[in-house]
Amino acid sequence: MNKIEHSIYAGLAHAPAIELSEKLSETTDHNLNRVFYSDNGSTAVEVALKMAYQYFTNQGQKRTEFISLGGAYHGDTFGAMSVGSRGDFHKAFEALFFNCHQLPKPSCPFEYFNDEKTALKYIHPVIEALERILRKRKKKISAIILEPLLQGAAGAFNFYPPVLLRKIYEICKDAGILVIADEVFTGYGRTGKFYASQFTGLWPDIMPLSKALAAGYLPFAATLATEDVYQKFYSDERSHALLHGHSMTANPLGCAVALASLELFQKDQFLSKVASLETWHKQFQEKIKTKAIFKKIKELRCLGSVGVIELKIKSSYTEDFAWSFMQKAMAAGVLVRPLANVIYFCPPYCINQDELEKVYTVSEKIIEEIA
Ligand SMILES: Cc1ncc(COP(=O)(O)O)c(C=O)c1O
């Protein structure tokens, strides 16, 4: 902060951005070694979509279509809305969206998350739809975009098995379309590994990051890409550059915070904290199974730092249940904000076991009262 508050990031660079790019590249074992900065998750996704589209136009191919998953949420700007699920959030703007093929929303009981053979039966419709679209439209499609393993805001905390993610990566790479893994929410350990994509052993081509990147201290985002993607823009032809930039792109203070956050993440071994969080979620959820409220619950699930209680009641995003729940929880001193009939716990990694227990105890009481 004392050295520089901001500098335009066009034709110029600065030390914090360069250092951060090197560190972010390391987090992917240098598989995604190129970094493009922006300000929030939605802009990181816009950059990813533009990158994927121009990757092909720079090679003389016009591919105006994308693929995404049913139940997806990628942000509130136009590109992000176009590839998001068609629901309450974005209905008013649908006429303006570009062409995106939506696969069925993955639906697999959480108990089969790691049981590849059984999971495959449930996720088969998604794979079948993907293969069908690729058979017909392969040369028109730039990329598939997805939230790896965990669909948040629109999917209502739907986990899908790693085998599906791996199959999608394999099929799309084979078909020559790019894979955009939107790790805006899942990145930085949320699901137990640093990136959710690491459950597959494969890397995407493009990866938007935000949320945890600057640890909540500043709005900040990055879109990581492979060397192959970068090389399709690296040209003496200026029109081949990705001509996208925001006033605050690569804000030095944002970069410095992100660097400090990464250092703490490694020094304080945050992945082992996430492992403890997963153990506590499991313990609290096991206890719920012995209680009377269990009969009101459709499914309990948890992965890494995220715990979920899905209720049997029917409630949409726009109904009152979630709002009433939140008010009651706040009155009891905790912030829990359900999505429709799904109560999710996505705490900061510094939460301790007693605090998490309080969150569960308060939530159980409210379920007893109003669900
Ligand atoms: C997976 C994912 N992508 C993109 C976004 C959009 O991020 P932002 O709200 O910072 O624009 C979100 C936000 O919830 C998200 O969960």
The ligand as an SDF file (V2000), in Angstrom:
LIG
                    3D

 16 16  0  0  0  0  0  0  0  0999 V2000
  -19.1300  -20.8960   -9.3870 C   0  0  0  0  0  0  0  0  0  0  0  0
  -19.3280  -19.4080   -9.4150 C   0  0  0  0  0  0  0  0  0  0  0  0
  -18.9400  -18.7110  -10.4900 N   0  0  0  0  0  0  0  0  0  0  0  0
  -19.0810  -17.3740  -10.5630 C   0  0  0  0  0  0  0  0  0  0  0  0
  -19.6590  -16.6720   -9.5230 C   0  0  0  0  0  0  0  0  0  0  0  0
  -19.8150  -15.1960   -9.6470 C   0  0  0  0  0  0  0  0  0  0  0  0
  -18.9490  -14.5420   -8.7820 O   0  0  0  0  0  0  0  0  0  0  0  0
  -19.2170  -13.0160   -8.3520 P   0  0  0  0  0  0  0  0  0  0  0  0
  -20.4020  -13.0610   -7.4260 O   0  0  0  0  0  0  0  0  0  0  0  0
  -17.9610  -12.6150   -7.6640 O   0  0  0  0  0  0  0  0  0  0  0  0
  -19.4860  -12.2340   -9.5860 O   0  0  0  0  0  0  0  0  0  0  0  0
  -20.0790  -17.3540   -8.3830 C   0  0  0  0  0  0  0  0  0  0  0  0
  -20.7080  -16.6190   -7.2720 C   0  0  0  0  0  0  0  0  0  0  0  0
  -21.3810  -17.1310   -6.4270 O   0  0  0  0  0  0  0  0  0  0  0  0
  -19.9190  -18.7600   -8.3190 C   0  0  0  0  0  0  0  0  0  0  0  0
  -20.3140  -19.4670   -7.2570 O   0  0  0  0  0  0  0  0  0  0  0  0
  1  2  1  0
  2  3  1  0
  2 15  2  0
  3  4  2  0
  4  5  1  0
  5  6  1  0
  5 12  2  0
  6  7  1  0
  7  8  1  0
  8  9  2  0
  8 10  1  0
  8 11  1  0
 12 13  1  0
 12 15  1  0
 13 14  2  0
 15 16  1  0
M  END
$$$$
